[in-house]
Amino acid sequence: MSPESIKNRIEQLLQQGPLAGLSGDIKLALQAQLQSLLTSANLVSREEFDIQTDVLRRTQVQLTELETRVTALEAERNNGD
């Protein structure tokens, strides 16, 4: 969900439903607080999340491979002594 769609949804909630009866000033204050909360939440898009998940997965595979190589090299070194 994009920040713009979240903003639109907040505006819909403030104009309809149980919050519709609030005064204009209270609605503006509530909307400002919600916008501030969303801004500080540091949300990422699903696409960015998926990209970072893929990067993490590849990094974990590389780490496992390196650990295996280090273990093999240590074993080789110990057998040579």
Residue, then its C-alpha position, 0 to 999 in steps of 0.5 A: m500500500s503506497p503512502e498516497s493510498i494510505k493518506n486517501r484511506i485516512e481521509q475517507l475514514l475521517q469523512q465517513g463512519p464514526l469519525a465523521g461527526l468530529s469537528g473540523d479542527i479535531k479532524l485536522a489534528l487527528q489527520a496530522q497525527l496519523q500522517s506524522l505516525l506514518t511518516s515516522a514508521n519508515l515503511v518500505s514498499r513490497e517490491e523493496f522488501d522482496i529485493q532485500t529478502d533476495v539479497l539476504r538469501r544470497t548473502q546467507v548462501q555465500l556465508t554458508e559456502l565460505e564457512t564450508r571452505v574455511t572448515a575444509l581449509e582448517a581440516e587440510r591444514n591440521n592434517g598437514d601438521 
